[in-house]
Amino acid sequence: MALLGYDLFLARKSLRRNPGLTLLVVVGIALGIAVSTTFAAVRHAFQTDPIPEKSSMLHSVRLDSWDPAAPHPDRVGVPPQVTYRDMVEIMKSKIPVRQSGMFKTNLYVFPADKAQNPFEEMARVCYRDFFAMFGAPFAYGGTWDEKADGGEPVVVLSEPMNQKLFGGVNSVGKTVRLRDRDFKVVGVLAKWMPNLRFYDLTQNYIGEPENLYIPFGLLRPMELQLAGNNDGWGPNTGTGFEGYLASESTWIQMWVELPNAQAVAAYKSFLDAYATEQKKIGRFQRPLNNKVTPLLEYMADREVTPRAVKSLFAVSLLFLAVCAVNLIGLLLGKFLARSGETSVRRALGASRKDVFLQHLVECQLVSAVGGVVGVLLALGALSGINAWLKSQTGRGDLFALDLPMLLVALALTAGAGLVSGLYPAWRACQLAPAVHLRIG
């Protein structure tokens, strides 16, 4: 420990002796750390498990009800959503612990406070199981009861919406008018901001969760219009809203909670049996290819992490490596210029190991300074990215340097110090002290 303290003392003296050269090394390390840490944090935001306590139990359900002539253009060849008619039938299964079909719609909100103007708001239409499945916490009240799934005018508000409409107080039991009818507030969510809107990866999944949640059973009586993605094939066999519901359009996200592998296998068999029955009436003419996919695998299927982010992260690591390699020459020249000093230390009894460690400590010290500066630069870069994201999506907190990313920055800093310092430190300890002492 005393030797390490002495090495740090010598390192500080050396850094102060050549401030210009020290600044160059610090800047080189800082730029490499800033760039690599920034893109590591961006990648981390997309790849973090949004609900680690139960992600293995949450499964996306996809059915291959597509055109017999060609597979769906999605990467896995299956529509990412299901039709209304299929959702209604598979929701009859008793295998899942919880399940919910869902979609987005726009509703006009008419505040009770007449001083507030009506405004349009995105709402999620879902079943009561949604909240327990996806870990949405409640500050007041709770979800609606099972009977209300059939179409009772009840609503769950987000924390921001409750603040906007009722000043943040417990609003359970109060009424809010949505479009053409009054809804009773049954619950208010606590602050809930998952890193991704992982329950709907079809559109703008980096946005904030919706502010309104209403029962799926209101779809028909209110003729709710879809505000999300929709695709389909073949002509509608009916007309109007009912014709749309009976069509082959896929527009509903379907999720089930399955606690173990046996439940997954049983549910997959249930879906295959359902598809086989549908084949008898002329539907599902493609080979059986139904998907029951756990959340993290589904995120990979949907390529949640943009390819550009993956590429930029790889390039940033190469940039850091180039910075570290380019610093080898600077440090080597600096260490060799002090060969006389090193020789004196060797002559006084320091071993090659002692000299090697002294120079390596100096490399790590300057790398640590560069790492601190790099982290500060990364914080500024992430702040700028978040500001841009807020202007585009309304959310400005997606990218951050949390503890795992700070540990990554620490590891990158230590690695850069080793890459740039190992060879110069090794060369310094190989000097023959007698030669330099004679010259002196």
BAZA-624291 format. One line per 5 residues: number of its first residue (from 1); for each residue x, z, y of C-alpha. Coordinates in pm, 1 decimal. Each point is the difference from the previous one (the first is absolute). Layout:
// BAZA-624291
NUM> X,Z,Y | ... $
// end
This chain:
// BAZA-624291
1> 0.0,0.0,0.0 | 286.9,86.9,234.8 | 163.3,-333.8,-81.3 | -321.8,-186.0,84.6 | -17.7,182.2,333.0 $
6> 357.8,-100.3,74.8 | -74.0,-361.8,-92.0 | -298.9,2.6,235.5 | 222.3,141.2,275.6 | 252.6,-281.7,-50.9 $
11> -280.2,-256.6,-13.5 | -145.0,114.5,333.9 | 342.9,-16.5,161.7 | 54.4,-350.9,-136.9 | -335.1,-124.2,125.6 $
16> 66.5,131.9,349.8 | 346.0,-156.1,1.0 | -136.4,-358.8,-19.3 | -342.4,11.0,169.1 | -30.4,-378.6,29.8 $
21> 69.0,-61.0,-367.1 | -223.1,291.5,-96.3 | -281.2,-147.3,208.2 | 32.9,-335.4,-176.8 | -24.6,164.6,-341.7 $
26> -297.5,215.0,106.0 | -183.5,-301.2,143.7 | 62.7,-202.4,-314.8 | -134.8,273.3,-226.9 | -290.4,76.5,237.1 $
31> -121.6,-359.9,7.2 | 13.5,-28.2,-376.8 | -182.0,330.5,-51.1 | -261.2,-79.9,266.5 | -92.0,-336.6,-148.9 $
36> 0.5,110.9,-364.2 | -187.4,326.3,67.9 | -264.5,-180.0,206.6 | -83.3,-247.7,-273.2 | 25.5,268.2,-269.9 $
41> -267.4,196.9,189.4 | -220.6,-309.9,36.6 | 29.3,-74.1,-371.6 | -61.8,366.1,-84.3 | -327.3,1.2,197.3 $
46> -137.8,-280.9,-216.0 | 126.8,131.9,-333.0 | -78.2,370.3,27.2 | -259.8,119.0,-251.2 | -304.9,65.2,224.1 $
51> -155.2,257.7,-234.6 | 268.5,117.5,-247.0 | -212.5,276.7,-150.2 | -236.4,-251.4,-160.7 | 123.0,-357.6,56.1 $
56> 43.7,-45.6,-376.0 | -370.9,72.4,-51.0 | -134.7,-235.9,267.3 | -57.5,-351.1,-131.3 | -103.4,-318.8,172.6 $
61> -255.4,-201.3,-196.4 | 15.9,-378.9,6.5 | -211.8,-240.6,-203.2 | 82.2,-363.6,-67.2 | -337.0,-149.0,89.0 $
66> 168.9,-297.2,165.1 | -42.2,-375.0,-29.9 | 59.1,-122.2,-359.3 | 185.8,-302.1,136.1 | 284.3,194.9,163.6 $
71> 129.1,356.9,28.8 | -44.3,200.0,316.9 | 285.5,-71.8,246.5 | 96.0,369.0,14.8 | 345.1,74.6,-142.4 $
76> -140.8,147.1,-323.1 | -266.4,-269.7,-36.3 | -295.5,239.0,35.1 | -215.7,66.4,308.9 | 108.4,323.0,173.1 $
81> -366.2,94.3,50.9 | -317.9,-17.1,-206.3 | -346.6,-143.7,55.6 | -293.9,220.0,92.0 | -185.5,-74.7,-321.7 $
86> 303.4,95.3,-210.7 | 59.5,320.7,194.8 | -358.9,111.2,-57.8 | 34.9,-45.8,-375.9 | 344.1,152.7,-55.2 $
91> -93.1,301.8,215.4 | -231.4,94.1,-289.2 | 300.2,98.6,-211.7 | 37.3,372.5,-71.8 | 370.5,-27.9,-88.3 $
96> 155.1,53.1,346.9 | 19.5,351.4,139.9 | -84.5,-155.3,335.9 | -65.6,-355.4,117.5 | -95.0,-189.3,311.7 $
101> -58.3,-350.8,117.2 | 55.4,-40.7,374.1 | 31.6,-238.6,292.1 | 28.3,-2.3,379.6 | -273.3,-74.2,251.0 $
106> -43.1,18.4,377.7 | -265.7,228.2,148.0 | -105.4,65.3,356.4 | 13.4,368.7,87.3 | -241.7,143.0,257.0 $
111> 131.4,339.4,117.9 | -249.1,278.5,67.8 | 176.4,52.3,331.6 | -158.7,-266.1,219.6 | 307.9,3.6,222.1 $
116> 183.8,-174.3,-284.0 | -55.6,-370.1,-53.5 | -83.4,-135.6,-346.6 | 300.8,-139.7,-184.5 | 75.7,-189.7,-317.2 $
121> 186.9,183.7,-274.6 | 134.9,-87.2,-343.5 | -170.7,190.6,-283.6 | 78.5,33.3,-367.9 | -293.1,-42.2,-234.0 $
126> 73.4,192.0,-319.3 | -121.1,247.7,-261.1 | 35.4,377.1,28.0 | 292.5,0.7,-245.2 | 214.4,-179.0,258.5 $
131> 107.0,320.2,176.1 | 108.5,193.7,-309.8 | 167.9,-305.4,-153.7 | 219.2,-74.8,297.9 | 67.1,353.6,119.0 $
136> -186.7,-18.8,331.1 | -10.4,362.2,129.7 | -299.6,152.3,175.1 | 10.5,218.9,309.7 | -377.8,61.0,-1.3 $
141> -267.1,-59.8,-261.9 | 72.1,-239.8,-283.3 | -111.9,-322.2,-159.8 | -365.2,-91.8,-54.2 | -173.2,84.5,-327.9 $
146> -44.0,-243.4,-286.4 | -358.4,-80.7,96.8 | 114.2,-117.1,344.1 | 211.8,-270.9,-167.3 | -328.7,-181.6,-44.3 $
151> -35.3,-60.6,372.7 | -71.8,311.7,203.1 | 104.0,-24.8,368.6 | 288.5,247.8,-8.5 | 349.5,-39.8,139.1 $
156> 345.8,156.1,-23.0 | 200.3,-14.0,322.8 | 375.9,-13.7,44.2 | 169.3,259.5,218.3 | 46.7,-245.6,292.4 $
161> -362.6,-115.3,-20.1 | -126.9,358.7,-7.2 | 214.2,72.4,305.5 | -137.3,-304.7,177.2 | -367.5,66.0,-78.4 $
166> -20.3,378.8,-13.1 | 312.0,132.3,171.0 | 161.3,108.3,-327.8 | -249.0,279.0,-83.5 | -165.4,40.6,-339.8 $
171> -255.1,-282.2,13.7 | -140.6,36.6,-352.8 | -378.0,-29.1,22.8 | 5.5,-189.5,327.2 | -123.6,-355.4,39.6 $
176> 178.2,-317.6,102.2 | -171.3,-335.8,40.2 | 165.5,-287.6,-184.0 | -144.1,-341.6,70.9 | -378.0,41.1,-32.9 $
181> -37.1,340.0,-165.9 | 99.2,364.3,28.7 | 259.8,141.3,-239.2 | 46.2,365.3,-85.8 | 361.5,121.4,8.2 $
186> 79.8,166.4,-333.9 | 375.8,30.2,35.2 | 294.6,-32.3,236.8 | 343.8,-89.2,-131.7 | 308.0,197.4,95.5 $
191> 296.8,-198.1,127.5 | 63.8,-265.4,-265.2 | 266.2,-261.8,53.1 | 149.0,-135.6,-325.8 | 303.1,-221.4,47.3 $
196> -211.9,-297.8,-109.9 | -372.6,-60.9,-30.3 | 70.9,-18.5,-371.5 | -361.7,-8.0,-115.6 | -41.5,-343.3,161.0 $
201> 309.8,-219.4,-19.9 | -186.2,-321.3,75.9 | 26.4,6.2,379.5 | 193.8,192.5,268.6 | 104.8,273.9,-240.2 $
206> 239.0,152.5,252.5 | -287.3,84.6,234.0 | -165.3,339.4,40.4 | -279.5,107.8,-238.0 | -352.3,-79.5,111.1 $
211> -186.9,241.6,227.1 | -340.7,-27.1,-170.5 | -97.1,26.8,-369.4 | -352.1,-74.7,-122.8 | -163.3,-29.6,-347.3 $
216> 19.2,-329.8,-187.0 | -374.1,9.5,-63.0 | -59.1,-94.5,364.4 | 136.9,-349.1,-68.0 | -337.3,-154.2,-82.0 $
221> -238.9,178.2,239.1 | 235.1,-53.5,295.9 | 127.0,-340.8,-121.3 | 352.1,109.7,90.4 | 238.0,-283.1,73.9 $
226> 352.3,-11.1,-136.3 | 286.0,52.1,247.4 | 280.5,-50.4,-253.8 | 132.3,-274.1,-225.8 | -232.9,-212.6,-209.0 $
231> 63.5,-285.9,-238.5 | -196.8,-168.3,-272.3 | -72.3,-321.6,-183.2 | -308.0,-203.6,-84.3 | -320.2,-35.7,200.8 $
236> -239.2,288.9,60.8 | -297.1,-16.8,-235.0 | -223.2,191.2,240.9 | -63.3,9.2,371.4 | 54.0,252.9,275.4 $
241> 147.0,344.9,-47.2 | -124.4,40.3,-358.2 | 150.0,-334.8,-89.6 | 335.5,117.2,131.0 | -18.7,317.1,-211.1 $
246> -73.5,-207.2,-311.2 | 280.8,-249.1,68.6 | 350.1,-23.5,-146.8 | 152.5,118.2,329.2 | 252.0,279.7,-53.1 $
251> 8.2,248.1,288.3 | -19.3,353.8,-140.6 | 301.4,218.4,-74.3 | -58.8,186.6,-325.9 | 188.4,318.8,-93.5 $
256> -27.5,240.6,-292.1 | 168.9,330.6,-76.5 | 118.1,12.2,-362.2 | 179.3,320.1,-106.0 | 205.8,-127.1,-295.8 $
261> 107.1,-300.6,-206.6 | -294.7,40.4,-239.0 | -245.7,-27.0,289.2 | 182.9,-306.5,132.0 | -19.1,-170.4,-340.1 $
266> -367.4,88.6,-39.3 | -84.2,-130.5,345.3 | 193.3,-321.5,-57.4 | -198.3,-51.7,-321.9 | -319.7,63.5,195.0 $
271> 92.2,-270.7,254.6 | 91.7,-248.4,-272.7 | -331.0,64.7,-173.7 | -182.8,-51.3,328.2 | 185.3,-328.5,64.7 $
276> -77.9,-116.1,-353.7 | -371.5,61.8,59.0 | 18.8,-191.2,327.2 | 155.2,-296.1,-180.8 | -325.5,-34.5,-194.3 $
281> -189.2,-76.1,322.3 | 260.6,-247.7,125.7 | 221.5,226.0,212.5 | 361.6,116.6,-56.4 | 97.1,-329.7,-162.1 $
286> 370.3,64.9,40.7 | 203.6,184.7,-269.0 | -40.7,379.4,20.2 | 236.5,124.1,268.3 | -157.5,311.5,147.1 $
291> 233.1,240.1,181.5 | -9.0,380.3,5.9 | 309.3,65.1,209.2 | 145.0,334.8,113.2 | 48.5,35.2,373.9 $
296> 378.1,-47.4,25.7 | -5.5,-300.7,-231.0 | -289.0,-143.2,199.0 | 200.5,44.8,319.8 | 277.5,-204.1,-161.7 $
301> -252.0,-265.5,-110.0 | -127.1,-25.3,356.7 | 358.7,-16.7,131.3 | -71.5,280.9,244.2 | 365.1,7.1,104.1 $
306> 45.4,-330.8,186.8 | 273.8,-220.9,-137.8 | 152.1,-18.7,347.6 | 41.0,379.5,0.7 | 176.0,-7.4,-338.0 $
311> 229.0,-279.8,119.6 | 80.2,172.1,329.1 | 81.5,324.2,-180.0 | 242.9,-182.9,-231.2 | 158.0,-178.6,297.0 $
316> 31.6,329.9,189.0 | 194.9,153.7,-289.9 | 231.9,-302.2,0.9 | 41.4,40.5,375.8 | 99.8,365.5,-48.0 $
321> 246.3,-101.7,-271.7 | 152.4,-264.6,229.1 | 31.2,257.3,279.9 | 173.8,242.8,-233.9 | 237.5,-262.9,-139.9 $
326> 90.4,-122.0,349.1 | 97.0,355.8,94.0 | 256.7,17.2,-279.9 | 251.8,-193.9,208.1 | -50.3,221.7,305.4 $
331> 44.4,319.3,-197.4 | 295.4,-137.4,-193.9 | 180.5,-92.3,320.9 | -76.9,339.7,146.6 | 129.0,191.1,-302.4 $
336> 315.5,-208.9,-34.8 | 77.7,53.8,368.8 | 16.8,371.5,-81.0 | 240.1,-46.4,-290.0 | 265.4,217.3,165.2 $
341> -243.8,290.7,33.4 | -112.1,-46.4,-359.8 | 361.2,-1.6,-118.5 | 72.4,328.1,174.7 | -298.1,157.3,-169.5 $
346> 116.3,-130.3,-336.4 | 350.6,134.0,63.7 | -146.8,343.9,76.5 | -160.6,11.3,-342.3 | -332.3,-181.4,22.9 $
351> -82.5,-192.5,-316.3 | -129.8,-353.6,-11.6 | -338.3,144.3,-90.0 | 6.6,217.1,313.7 | 86.2,-299.1,218.4 $
356> -266.8,-214.1,-167.4 | -267.9,263.2,53.6 | 106.8,53.3,363.1 | -47.5,-366.5,81.9 | -320.9,-23.9,-201.8 $
361> -144.7,297.7,189.1 | 84.0,-178.7,323.8 | -183.7,-310.7,-121.5 | -304.6,203.7,-97.5 | 1.2,183.7,332.8 $
366> -2.8,-318.7,203.4 | -260.0,-141.6,-239.7 | -217.2,309.6,50.8 | 14.5,-46.2,377.6 | -93.0,-364.0,-46.4 $
371> -278.7,104.2,-238.0 | -153.3,236.6,258.1 | 9.5,-271.6,264.1 | -142.5,-248.2,-251.4 | -291.2,229.3,-87.2 $
376> -80.7,39.2,369.3 | 5.6,-377.8,39.4 | -223.6,-34.5,-308.5 | -248.8,245.4,150.7 | -13.5,-215.2,311.5 $
381> -44.8,-316.3,-205.3 | -281.7,153.4,-207.9 | -167.5,123.2,316.6 | 5.9,-355.4,133.4 | -140.1,-140.9,-325.5 $
386> -277.7,260.8,-1.8 | -87.4,-83.7,360.4 | -30.1,-367.8,-91.3 | -205.0,88.2,-309.3 | -236.6,211.8,209.0 $
391> -64.5,-295.1,228.3 | -87.6,-211.2,-305.3 | -190.0,242.3,-227.0 | -71.4,310.7,207.7 | 231.7,210.2,-216.4 $
396> 336.0,116.0,131.2 | 127.6,252.5,-254.4 | 71.6,-202.9,-312.5 | 380.3,-4.9,11.4 | 195.8,323.7,23.7 $
401> 325.2,164.5,-102.5 | -134.3,263.8,-236.7 | 220.9,220.2,-217.9 | 54.3,-262.5,-274.9 | 107.8,-254.3,261.7 $
406> 233.0,249.7,168.8 | 159.2,59.9,-339.9 | 34.5,-377.2,-41.6 | 170.5,-17.0,341.6 | 234.5,281.0,-107.2 $
411> 85.9,-181.8,-323.5 | 58.6,-328.5,184.5 | 223.2,179.0,251.7 | 208.2,162.0,-273.8 | 20.6,-330.2,-184.9 $
416> 110.6,-187.7,310.7 | 267.1,265.3,63.1 | 133.2,-38.6,-353.5 | -2.8,-380.2,5.5 | 182.4,-16.9,331.8 $
421> 238.5,291.5,-66.2 | 105.6,-0.8,-363.4 | 259.7,-277.0,20.2 | 154.6,106.6,335.2 | 19.9,361.6,-123.6 $
426> 160.8,-113.1,-325.1 | 256.5,-212.3,184.8 | 83.9,291.1,229.8 | 76.9,231.9,-291.2 | 226.9,-261.5,-160.7 $
431> 247.1,-1.2,290.1 | 357.9,97.1,-91.0 | 76.3,289.9,235.4 | 379.1,-36.9,-18.0 | -8.4,-347.3,155.2 $
436> -198.6,111.1,303.7 | 198.7,317.3,45.5 | 327.3,-200.5,16.2 | -152.8,-233.3,257.6 | -112.9,297.8,204.1 $
// end
